[in-house]
Amino acid sequence: MQNTPKAEFMDAEHKDNNVTNLDHQLEEMESKKEEESIEVLKRIQPWQRQITLRGLITSAIVGSIYSVIAMKLNLTTGITPNFNVSAALLSYVFIESWTKILAKLGIVSSPFTPQENTMVLTCAVACYSIAVSGGLGSYLLGLDKTTYEQAGVDTPGNNPNTYKNLTIGWITGYQFLVCFIGLFVLIPLRKILVIDYKLTFPTGMATAVLINGFHSRGVKEAK
């Protein structure tokens, strides 16, 4: 028997309803996945789990690379750009590659989280910041005996009592002093500028969006 036009219309309508229901189910599944991804982003791990061996090794490698670049730029141009965004990208690539290699070898590793990525970035930036802000490419060179001799021993104003024998122990102690002074200054500045005045710093905001974008994998609420 041939189907009547009414029966054909009902069959087509039934198929449309099935397709619509399937689309709704897919949208609900995608929405649920996005919500789960957002919850992972919002979940803050304890600081003991944020500091990992792979993170320390990666931060040492990335920090060493950028220390060389920063020193080169500081000695040649006197200007050192901000490497926060590129350091976040490089540290993400390093640890993601590390995790995938271990997975292919059948070794299970802990997931790479935004908090760990931020920790690696902070350590890497601290490495090259010490190289620049600690005066290793500027005023500490001016205190060295070699600089005193190259400037000319008989040059007026070049007093032999003005140079310093820069030993490893003295430089290490000086760098610790510089770091701790910066830390104590940073705490009140953070309260005034970030918490009280709620200022948005472009570099920090761009770095945060970049890290969240890496780990959210396309979640709209990554910002």
C-alpha positions in Angstrom: 0.0 0.0 0.0 1.2 3.5 -0.8 1.5 5.9 2.1 -1.0 8.7 2.1 0.3 12.4 2.1 -0.8 12.6 5.7 1.2 9.6 6.8 4.3 10.9 4.9 3.9 14.3 6.6 3.7 12.6 10.0 6.8 10.5 9.3 8.8 13.6 8.2 7.6 15.5 11.3 8.6 12.5 13.5 12.1 12.5 11.9 12.4 16.3 12.4 11.5 15.8 16.1 14.2 13.1 16.5 16.8 15.3 14.9 15.8 18.2 17.1 16.0 16.0 20.2 19.4 14.7 19.1 20.6 18.3 18.7 19.4 19.2 22.1 21.1 16.3 23.6 24.4 17.2 21.9 24.1 20.8 23.1 23.4 19.6 26.7 26.5 17.3 26.5 28.7 20.1 25.2 27.3 22.5 27.9 28.0 19.9 30.6 31.6 19.4 29.3 32.2 23.2 29.4 30.8 23.4 32.9 33.1 20.6 34.0 36.1 22.4 32.4 35.1 25.6 34.1 35.0 23.8 37.5 38.5 22.4 36.9 39.7 25.9 36.1 38.1 27.3 39.3 39.4 24.5 41.5 42.6 25.7 43.2 45.0 23.0 44.2 46.9 23.2 47.5 50.3 24.8 47.1 52.1 21.5 47.8 50.6 20.0 44.6 51.4 23.1 42.6 55.1 22.8 43.1 56.3 19.7 41.3 59.7 18.3 40.2 58.8 18.6 36.5 57.8 22.2 37.1 61.0 23.1 38.9 63.1 21.5 36.1 61.1 23.2 33.4 61.3 26.6 35.1 65.1 26.2 35.5 65.4 25.5 31.8 63.1 28.3 30.7 64.6 30.7 33.2 68.1 29.9 32.0 67.2 30.5 28.4 65.6 33.8 29.1 68.4 34.9 31.4 70.9 34.5 28.5 68.5 36.5 26.2 67.9 39.2 28.9 71.6 39.6 29.7 72.4 39.8 25.9 69.8 42.5 25.4 70.8 44.4 28.6 74.5 44.5 27.7 73.9 45.4 24.0 70.9 47.7 24.1 70.2 48.5 27.7 66.6 47.5 27.3 65.0 44.3 28.5 61.4 43.5 27.3 58.8 41.6 29.3 58.9 37.8 28.6 55.9 36.8 30.7 53.7 35.7 27.8 56.4 33.9 25.8 57.6 32.2 29.0 54.1 31.0 29.8 53.8 29.6 26.2 57.3 27.9 26.4 56.6 26.3 29.8 53.3 25.0 28.6 54.9 23.4 25.5 57.7 21.9 27.6 55.4 20.2 30.1 52.7 19.2 27.7 55.4 17.5 25.5 56.9 15.9 28.7 53.4 14.5 29.7 52.7 13.1 26.2 56.1 11.4 26.0 55.5 9.7 29.4 52.0 8.7 28.3 53.5 7.0 25.2 55.9 5.1 27.4 53.0 4.0 29.6 53.9 6.2 32.5 51.0 7.9 34.2 51.7 11.5 35.3 49.6 14.0 37.2 47.5 16.5 35.0 49.1 19.8 34.1 47.0 22.5 35.7 46.9 26.3 35.3 48.2 26.7 38.8 51.3 24.6 38.0 51.7 26.6 34.7 51.6 29.8 36.7 54.2 28.5 39.2 56.6 27.5 36.3 56.1 30.9 34.8 56.8 32.7 38.1 60.0 30.8 38.7 61.2 31.4 35.1 60.5 35.1 35.2 62.2 35.3 38.6 65.3 33.8 37.1 65.8 36.4 34.4 64.5 39.2 36.6 67.3 38.5 39.0 69.8 38.6 36.2 68.6 42.0 35.1 67.4 43.7 38.3 70.3 42.2 40.3 72.7 44.4 38.3 74.6 41.5 36.8 74.5 43.3 33.4 74.8 46.9 34.7 76.0 48.4 38.0 77.7 45.2 39.4 80.0 45.4 36.3 80.8 49.0 37.2 82.0 47.9 40.6 84.3 45.2 39.2 88.1 45.7 39.3 88.3 44.9 35.6 86.1 47.9 34.8 88.2 50.1 37.0 91.4 49.0 35.2 89.8 49.4 31.7 88.6 52.9 32.6 92.2 53.9 33.3 94.0 53.8 36.6 95.2 57.4 36.2 91.7 58.7 35.1 90.6 61.6 37.3 87.9 60.4 39.7 88.7 56.8 39.2 89.6 56.0 42.9 91.1 52.6 43.6 88.9 52.4 46.7 85.7 52.4 44.6 85.9 49.0 43.0 84.9 45.7 44.6 86.2 42.2 44.3 83.0 40.4 43.3 83.2 36.9 44.7 80.5 34.2 44.2 79.6 34.4 47.9 79.2 38.2 48.0 77.1 38.2 44.8 74.9 35.4 46.1 74.2 37.3 49.4 73.6 40.5 47.5 71.1 38.8 45.2 69.2 37.3 48.2 69.0 40.7 49.7 67.7 42.2 46.5 65.1 39.5 46.2 63.8 39.8 49.8 63.6 43.5 49.6 61.5 43.2 46.4 59.2 40.7 48.1 58.6 42.9 51.1 57.8 45.9 48.8 55.6 43.8 46.6 53.1 42.8 49.4 51.9 46.3 50.3 51.9 47.4 46.6 49.7 44.4 45.7 47.2 45.4 48.4 47.1 49.0 47.2 47.2 48.6 43.5 45.5 45.3 42.9 43.1 44.8 45.8 42.1 48.4 46.7 42.3 50.2 43.4 41.6 47.0 41.3 43.9 48.0 38.6 44.2 45.7 35.6 47.8 45.2 34.4 47.9 44.5 30.6 50.8 42.0 30.8 49.4 40.1 33.7 45.9 40.0 32.2 47.2 38.8 28.9 49.3 36.1 30.5 46.3 34.9 32.7 44.0 34.8 29.6 46.7 32.9 27.7 47.2 30.3 30.4 43.4 29.8 30.9 43.0 29.5 27.2 45.7 26.7 27.0 44.1 24.6 29.8 40.4 25.3 29.0 40.8 24.2 25.4 38.2 26.5 23.9 35.9 27.1 26.8 34.1 30.5 26.3 34.6 31.4 30.0 38.4 31.1 29.8 38.7 34.9 30.3 
